[in-house]
């Protein structure tokens, strides 16, 4: 039995979960999210909680059972609390600003890097080296953060680049020079 899949998902007050055949619709104070459950997985609402059931014991269906339960739980949490990721810019001259509806970053390239956030994502620049990404869809918040980070991934020799807050970057030692050259 899936340890994750069998756990019921409690529905907090102010959240409505509607299930029609395989479609799950979650509506809360922050917004609405939808998901389509796989055909071998059934979702039901019982006693103020969401239950996820599977049709067989095959390996693929067991994997989808836990996945579907986790996705629905993330939807419930997203419409109540939302998700937030923080990125930090490390490097001389690296800075960001939100101009108009685009995030504009100076990352050591010959040109500024512009990023337009998709619908449902709010980007806030706390200071020139800190970017906050917020939204109700956990997958979308993580993907946007990864796309911004990909503009200048952390370089392991100097530690320059865009990193998640709290991310540890293992630094490498550079060349030590030729020891004993000319002997």
C-alpha positions in Angstrom: 0.0 0.0 0.0 1.3 3.5 -0.8 2.1 5.3 2.4 1.5 8.7 0.8 -1.5 7.7 -1.4 -3.7 6.3 1.4 -3.5 9.4 3.6 -6.6 11.6 3.5 -6.1 15.3 2.6 -8.0 17.5 5.1 -10.0 20.3 3.5 -9.5 23.6 5.4 -12.4 26.0 5.8 -12.8 28.3 2.9 -11.7 25.7 0.4 -14.1 23.8 -2.0 -13.0 20.6 -3.7 -15.2 19.4 -6.6 -14.6 16.0 -8.3 -16.3 15.3 -11.7 -15.3 11.9 -13.1 -11.5 12.4 -13.4 -11.3 16.1 -13.1 -10.5 17.7 -9.7 -11.2 21.4 -9.1 -9.9 23.2 -6.0 -11.2 26.7 -5.2 -9.8 28.7 -2.3 -9.2 32.2 -1.1 -6.2 32.7 -3.3 -7.6 31.2 -6.5 -8.6 28.1 -8.4 -6.6 25.1 -9.7 -7.6 22.1 -11.8 -6.0 18.7 -12.4 -7.0 15.6 -14.5 -6.5 12.4 -12.6 -5.2 9.3 -14.5 -7.9 6.8 -15.6 -6.7 4.2 -13.1 -7.0 6.6 -10.1 -10.3 7.7 -8.5 -10.7 10.8 -6.3 -13.5 11.3 -3.8 -14.5 13.8 -1.1 -15.7 12.1 2.1 -16.1 13.6 5.6 -14.3 16.9 4.9 -11.3 15.2 3.4 -10.1 14.1 -0.1 -9.4 10.4 -0.6 -7.4 9.0 -3.5 -8.0 5.3 -4.5 -6.4 3.1 -7.2 -7.8 0.4 -9.4 -5.0 -2.2 -9.4 -1.7 -3.1 -7.7 0.6 -2.7 -10.7 3.8 -0.8 -10.3 2.7 2.1 -12.5 -0.7 2.5 -10.8 0.9 2.5 -7.4 3.3 5.2 -8.5 0.4 7.3 -9.9 -1.5 6.8 -6.6 1.0 8.6 -4.5 1.7 11.2 -7.2 -2.0 12.1 -7.6 -2.5 12.4 -3.8 0.6 14.7 -3.6 -0.6 16.9 -6.5 -4.1 17.3 -4.9 -2.5 18.1 -1.5 -0.3 20.7 -3.2 -3.3 22.3 -4.9 -5.1 22.5 -1.5 -2.1 24.1 0.1 -1.6 26.5 -2.8 -5.1 27.9 -2.8 -4.9 28.5 1.0 -1.3 29.6 1.6 0.5 29.8 -1.8 4.1 29.0 -2.6 7.1 31.3 -2.6 10.7 30.9 -3.7 13.6 33.3 -3.2 16.6 33.7 -5.5 19.8 35.6 -4.6 22.2 37.1 -7.1 25.9 36.8 -6.2 28.5 38.6 -8.3 30.0 42.0 -8.9 27.5 44.1 -10.7 24.8 41.5 -10.7 21.4 43.2 -10.0 17.7 42.9 -10.8 14.8 45.3 -11.1 11.2 44.9 -12.1 10.3 47.3 -14.8 6.9 47.5 -16.3 5.8 43.8 -16.5 9.3 42.3 -16.9 12.1 41.3 -14.7 15.3 42.9 -16.0 18.6 41.5 -14.7 22.2 42.6 -15.3 24.2 39.3 -15.0 27.6 40.1 -16.5 26.5 39.6 -20.1 26.8 42.4 -22.8 23.0 42.8 -22.6 20.4 42.8 -19.9 18.4 39.6 -19.5 14.6 40.2 -19.5 12.1 37.7 -18.1 8.3 38.1 -18.4 6.4 36.2 -15.7 3.6 33.9 -16.9 0.0 34.4 -15.6 -0.5 33.5 -12.0 3.1 34.3 -11.0 4.0 37.4 -9.0 7.7 38.5 -9.0 8.9 41.0 -6.4 12.4 42.5 -6.2 13.2 43.1 -2.5 16.6 44.7 -3.2 18.8 44.6 -6.3 20.2 41.1 -5.3 17.0 39.4 -4.0 14.1 38.1 -6.1 10.9 36.6 -4.7 8.6 34.4 -6.9 5.1 33.7 -5.6 2.0 31.9 -6.8 -0.6 29.2 -6.0 0.7 26.5 -8.4 3.8 24.8 -6.8 5.0 23.4 -10.1 4.8 26.7 -11.9 6.5 28.6 -9.1 9.4 26.1 -9.2 9.6 26.1 -13.0 9.8 30.0 -13.1 12.5 30.0 -10.4 14.4 27.4 -12.4 14.1 29.4 -15.6 15.4 32.6 -14.0 18.2 30.7 -12.3 19.2 29.2 -15.7 20.0 32.7 -17.0 23.2 32.5 -14.9 23.7 29.3 -12.9 26.2 29.3 -10.1 29.8 29.0 -11.2 31.7 26.6 -8.9 35.1 28.4 -8.9 34.1 31.9 -7.9 30.5 31.3 -6.6 29.0 33.9 -8.9 25.5 33.4 -10.3 21.9 33.0 -9.3 21.1 30.7 -6.4 18.2 29.7 -4.3 18.1 31.2 -0.8 19.9 28.8 1.5 21.4 26.8 -1.3 24.9 25.5 -0.5 27.4 25.8 -3.4 30.4 23.5 -3.1 33.3 25.5 -4.3 36.2 24.1 -6.3 39.8 25.1 -5.9 41.3 26.7 -8.9 44.7 26.1 -10.5 47.4 26.4 -7.9 50.0 27.3 -10.5 52.9 25.2 -11.6 54.9 24.1 -8.6 58.6 23.5 -9.4 58.4 24.8 -12.9 61.8 25.0 -14.6 63.5 22.5 -12.4 
